[in-house]
Amino acid sequence: MGFQSEEGLTKAYTLLEEGKPSLAKNELVDSLQYDLDNADLKFAVWCCNYWADFIQKLPSMDLFERGEGLISRWKSFHMELKRYRSFPERAVYATDKGIFTLALQSYELLQDEYKGDQKAEILRKTGFCYKKLGNYMDALQYLTEAHKCAPLSAAILAEMADCYALCGEERNAKLLFREAFFIDAQAIDLALLDSELIRVLIRQVEEKKYSGEELNEWIPVYGVLYGVFSIKRQLRSQEVGKLKQDIFATENELRNPTSNLKTLTPKLINMYFWLIDHYVRTEGGRERTNEVLLKIKMMDREIYTLYNMK
């Protein structure tokens, strides 16, 4: 790579990190005149082209729309990257940093405009942006505040778990991931999770040909079987009552021929796992544990075998 190409890339990366792809493209086009076959320059131009028009439209959007639009387009951007066998990581890093810097600016300006669940969502997205920028402690601070506003939000708990995993606090991460997927597996956007703890598990479940909503429901099942969701807490009495009610309702739903068995089956198995954990902690729980294990065996013999082997 020539000096002018390297200098142009360095300037372009800095501008991309600042969320200025149009200006970054100008630097790259100048450099391409002297190095037409440079793959790094061409890829960086592609990144700029992907974002330039969208970012120019940001001033016409309200703050919430800006933040949501940036994150949504970022997800699409990374889906597009899958078309490449390899690409310069530096360009993607610079682009991502710029996008989340812009998104963070929008969400931070919205902190005092909402209450309740809406405020929790703003705080969650603020924490998410900090996480993507590598500032895990600030991320956890905002996510903790979000959790106070919406203590039963699976999305918030999953983000908290992800941050704890990225900080090396595996015990907290495992506990919160297990909790989040139990509360509402469908509310968790897997594309937003970064830690190896959960990414490895996601890949392992994907290898079993699960995808979409089905994938989300099987993750907590295999999380237990593979020892990822191994940190547990004791259920409160009212939680046990609700769990049994939910199991009863789901069992009845499974008997309906119009039900979606692909999502209900893993969801029910995960509930059975939680009920077994409760029975293990109570006197006389062995007999009731065996009853639940028999139900799992009748539903999925492979899962039953793996559970007894762990």
Order of alpha helices (4+ residues) and beta strands (2+ residues): alpha-alpha-alpha-alpha-alpha-alpha-alpha-alpha-alpha-alpha-alpha-alpha-alpha-alpha-alpha
